[in-house]
Amino acid sequence: MIVIGGSLGGMRSLSQILQGLPARGFPLPIAVVLHRMKDADTVLFDFLKEESPLPAREVLDKEPILPGHIFLAPADYHLLVEPTHFCLSIDEPVLHARPSIDVLFESAADAYGKSVIAIVLSGANRDGADGAALIKEKGGRVIVQDPATAESGIMPQATLDAVEADYILPPERMGPLLLELTEHLR
């Protein structure tokens, strides 16, 4: 499973990643948390559907996890990963965010361990750093946007301060890297 988190500037970075993915045959599910206001409209989801070569949807509670699909956390809900499906939660915000990147990353680490690839994108707080550290501790991989290429480098830098990333890249190089890392699964 691939889990992606971002905030300020993360939408643009995510778009660059998606441009490097194929329309068919991608072997892993991708779960995405981008910080947004709790009363956000459908702009983010519409953007994702437009930009993604893969089928994209906003997650419903208990929705099955499917390879080759992108799953977006809905506004004002934490997105959690179970071994076969997603769960939504209205627990308290984490670092002032709901959905929280840490909640997604930590649940993915618990459900999939070393099979998780985490990506931390541009953002203006440290959400994602603790979750990335847990993913790394459980044997997963961590990819961090080069802070110099981020609209806000606070989030990627906080992650780099918390964990030794496997890769530090600009987002346009992440799609090709994901293809390389998943080649043995296709």
C-alpha positions, 0 to 999 in steps of 0.5 A: 500500500502507498500512503501519501500526505500533504498540506499547503502545496501538496495538491500540486505535488500530488499532481506531479506524482500522478502524471508519472503513473500508468492508467492501467496495471498499477499494482498497489492501492494509494491512500491520500490525506491532504489537509483541507477545511472541514466544510471543503467542497468537492474541488480537491476530489474533482481535481484528483479525478481530473489529474489521476490516470487511475480511478479515484474516489473519496473513501466511504466507511468500510470501503474495500481496499483495491489495487490500482485505485486512489482513495482520498480521505473525506473532509473532516474525517480521519482515514484509517487502514485495516487489512482489507478495508478503510475506516473513517473516524471523527476522533479529535484532530491531530496537530489541528488536522482531521484528516490527519496524515499521522493517523493514516500512516500509523494505521497503514503501518499497523495493517501492512508493516513492511509493505507500506510506502509512505510519501510526505509532501509539501505542508506547513506543519509536522503532521506525518513525521511520527507516522513516517517514523512508525512506517520506517520502524516496521520496515516500510519505505519513506519518500519525502519531497525535497523541502527545497522543491516544496511550497512549504518545506516545514512538513517534509523537513519535520519528517526528515528530522524524525526519520531517515528517509529512503528517498528525498526527491522532487515530486516529478521524480516520485511517479517513476520511482513508484513504478520502479519500486512496484515493478516486481508486483506487476 
